[in-house]
Amino acid sequence: MTESPSSAAPGAVLDAAGWLRYPEPMALDELRAFLALVEQGSYTAAAKSLDFARSSLTKQVESLEANVGAPLLDRVTGGFTLTRAGEILAERGKRALSEVNSVLEAARSLKAEAPSVILEIPVGTPPAFEQALYSTLRKAAPFMRFSVRYTPFQPSPESDAWIIIHNAPLPEGAEFRSRRVASIERRLQASSDYLEANGVPVDLEDLAKHSIIFWAARPDEGSLLPVLGKAPFPVRPVLVTPNAHLTRKIASAGNALAFAPRLSSLLRTLSDEPRLELVLETLVGDQTDFWFSVRKTELNPALEALALSLGRFLATVMGGSSNADSSVGPRPSGAPPAPSVPPSASGR
């Protein structure tokens, strides 16, 4: 992929071939090692199945645990058992690798064409997601060339991109086939340092004592805080921005409360972002859809197969269901909004 140095995530560099590289890309090899260990039931068998040295496989699994920040295995005499974190990662990881393999298979038929395509993604996309996307595309289609363009919530229906990943449905008449791949929770979040220094809000009125930053498409949308089952609550945020990653970074630094999207469980596992705590979790929150659109015109079957496989991969990474909408065009007007977000027991 090619992008300007100023738009690349921190720490990204271009290699000699012009590809964007990260010091710590999405650990697919580490994930494969972990899943092989889970499937085979022993380090020796897992290492043999991957043609690894046992010591190499052990290091891969330990590195993955370090990246996750939580134990994946309980080591016991004669073997191991999975922790809860290990069970979650094993379940989601199998789905993710299955979709990576589908992308690889679809991409092989494109080798002779070596096309160049434009990919649009939302401004403020979490780096962990971008790294997963870039790594998948690079491994799936090393012969293809990609240009990345960052767009606001609502991309243009006249876009010349081949693939658009976006937070709002495209308008009627757009030359794209769209699929809703996931629903993203927007919740009020804060770092533990912020809450310790400023106190934990106990009700909506208590928010007047706090600085709030708001993830929204337009400034006027940041004045009403969604309340579960009730009318929105008026707030005066110190910052309204369509950059989701910026809101989470500011909150992680302990500078404010953030009404921002939560990362999916798989992205939380792969991200090095500090943990954020939910605030007023039984009162505040809503959902917004995450869309994946592919241009209808001039799309040969091989490119379409790659796009559909990539869409399934995105649904897995973003925590979407395999039953997510698959449709031509956006959700029909008058369709019911996303359901209210149920209270969650977990943070971040």
Residue pairs with C-beta under 8 A, 6 or more apart in sequence:
1 19
1 20
1 119
1 134
1 137
1 138
1 146
1 147
1 148
2 18
2 20
2 145
2 146
2 147
2 148
3 20
3 147
3 148
5 14
7 148
7 150
8 20
9 22
9 127
9 130
9 131
10 127
11 22
11 23
11 24
12 20
12 21
12 22
13 20
13 21
14 20
14 21
15 21
19 138
20 134
22 131
22 134
24 67
24 272
25 131
25 134
25 135
26 128
26 131
26 132
26 135
26 136
26 270
27 63
27 64
27 67
27 270
28 97
28 100
28 135
28 139
29 60
30 60
30 61
30 63
30 64
30 67
31 64
31 89
31 93
31 96
31 97
32 50
32 97
33 46
33 50
33 52
33 57
33 60
33 61
33 64
34 60
34 61
34 64
34 72
34 86
34 89
34 90
34 93
35 90
35 93
35 94
35 97
36 46
36 49
36 50
36 57
37 43
37 46
37 57
37 61
37 73
37 80
38 82
38 86
38 90
39 46
39 49
40 46
40 49
41 79
42 79
43 54
43 57
43 58
44 54
46 52
46 57
47 53
47 54
47 56
47 57
50 57
52 60
61 72
61 73
64 72
65 71
65 72
65 73
67 269
67 270
67 272
68 85
68 89
68 269
70 83
70 85
71 83
71 85
71 86
72 82
72 83
72 85
72 86
72 89
73 80
73 81
73 82
73 83
73 86
74 80
74 81
74 82
74 83
82 90
85 269
88 265
88 269
89 266
89 269
92 265
92 266
92 269
92 316
93 266
95 316
96 132
96 266
96 313
96 316
96 317
99 309
99 310
99 312
99 313
99 316
100 136
100 139
100 140
100 313
102 309
102 312
102 313
103 136
103 137
103 140
103 141
103 306
103 309
103 310
103 313
104 139
104 140
105 309
106 140
106 302
106 305
106 306
106 308
106 309
107 140
107 141
107 144
107 306
109 302
109 305
110 141
110 143
110 144
110 302
110 303
110 306
111 143
113 300
113 302
114 143
114 144
114 145
115 144
115 145
115 303
116 144
116 145
116 146
116 147
117 144
117 145
117 146
117 147
117 161
117 162
117 163
117 303
118 146
118 147
118 149
118 160
118 161
118 162
118 163
119 137
119 146
119 147
119 148
119 149
119 161
119 162
119 163
119 164
119 165
120 148
120 149
120 150
120 151
120 155
120 159
120 161
120 163
120 164
120 165
120 166
121 130
121 133
121 148
121 149
121 150
121 151
121 165
122 150
122 151
122 152
122 153
122 165
122 166
122 167
122 242
122 244
123 150
123 151
123 152
123 242
123 243
124 215
124 241
124 242
124 243
124 244
124 245
124 246
124 247
125 150
125 165
125 244
125 245
126 244
126 245
126 248
126 263
126 267
126 271
126 273
127 245
127 271
128 263
128 267
128 270
128 271
128 272
128 273
129 267
129 317
129 318
131 270
132 267
132 270
132 317
133 314
133 317
136 310
136 313
137 144
137 146
137 310
140 306
140 309
140 310
141 306
149 161
151 159
151 164
151 166
152 217
152 242
153 166
153 167
153 168
153 217
153 242
154 166
154 167
154 168
154 217
155 161
155 164
155 166
155 170
157 170
157 171
157 173
157 174
157 175
157 176
161 295
162 294
162 295
162 299
162 303
162 307
163 292
163 293
163 294
163 295
163 307
163 310
164 170
164 176
164 291
164 292
164 293
165 290
165 291
165 292
165 293
165 314
166 290
166 291
166 293
167 184
167 217
167 288
167 289
167 290
167 291
168 217
168 288
168 289
168 291
169 178
169 180
169 289
169 291
169 329
169 330
169 331
170 176
170 178
170 291
170 293
170 329
170 330
171 330
172 329
172 330
174 293
174 329
174 330
175 295
175 296
175 297
176 293
176 294
176 295
176 296
176 329
177 293
177 294
177 295
177 296
177 328
177 329
178 291
178 292
178 293
178 327
178 328
178 329
178 330
179 291
179 292
179 293
179 311
179 324
179 325
179 326
179 327
180 289
180 290
180 291
180 292
180 320
180 324
180 325
180 327
180 331
181 290
181 291
181 292
181 311
181 314
181 315
181 318
181 320
181 324
182 264
182 289
182 290
182 314
182 315
182 318
182 319
182 320
182 321
182 324
183 287
183 288
183 289
183 290
183 320
183 338
184 261
184 262
184 287
184 288
184 289
184 290
184 318
185 261
185 262
185 285
185 286
185 287
185 341
185 344
186 215
186 226
186 259
186 260
186 261
186 262
186 285
186 286
186 287
186 288
186 341
187 259
187 260
187 261
187 262
187 278
187 279
187 281
187 284
187 285
187 341
187 344
188 212
188 225
188 257
188 258
188 259
188 278
188 279
188 280
188 281
188 284
188 285
189 248
189 251
189 257
189 258
189 259
189 260
189 262
189 276
189 277
189 278
189 279
189 347
189 348
190 251
190 254
190 256
190 257
190 258
190 276
190 277
190 279
191 251
191 252
191 253
191 254
191 274
191 275
191 276
191 277
192 275
192 277
193 254
194 251
194 254
194 255
194 256
194 257
195 277
195 279
197 254
198 209
198 210
199 209
200 279
201 207
201 209
201 210
201 257
201 279
201 280
203 280
203 283
204 225
204 227
204 233
204 280
204 283
204 284
207 225
207 233
207 235
207 257
207 280
210 256
210 257
211 238
211 255
211 256
211 257
212 225
212 235
212 236
212 237
212 238
212 256
212 257
212 258
212 259
213 237
213 238
213 239
213 240
213 241
213 247
213 250
213 251
213 256
213 257
213 258
213 259
213 260
214 221
214 222
214 225
214 235
214 237
214 239
214 240
214 241
214 247
214 258
214 259
215 241
215 242
215 243
215 244
215 247
215 258
215 259
215 260
215 261
216 222
216 240
216 241
216 242
217 242
218 240
219 240
221 240
222 235
222 237
222 240
223 234
223 235
223 236
223 237
224 232
224 233
224 234
224 235
225 232
225 233
225 234
225 235
225 259
225 284
226 232
226 284
226 285
226 286
227 233
227 283
227 284
228 282
228 283
228 284
228 285
228 286
228 340
228 341
229 340
233 284
237 259
238 256
239 247
239 250
239 256
241 247
244 260
244 261
247 258
247 259
247 260
248 258
248 260
248 261
248 273
248 276
249 273
250 256
250 258
251 257
251 258
251 260
251 276
252 273
252 274
252 276
257 279
258 276
259 284
261 288
262 348
263 271
263 273
263 348
264 317
264 318
264 319
265 319
266 316
266 317
266 319
267 317
267 318
267 319
268 348
275 347
275 348
276 347
276 348
277 347
277 348
278 344
278 346
278 347
278 348
281 343
281 344
282 343
285 340
285 341
286 338
286 340
286 341
287 338
287 339
287 340
287 341
288 338
289 331
289 338
290 314
290 318
290 320
291 330
292 310
292 311
292 314
292 315
294 304
294 307
294 308
294 311
296 328
299 307
312 322
314 320
315 321
315 322
315 324
325 331
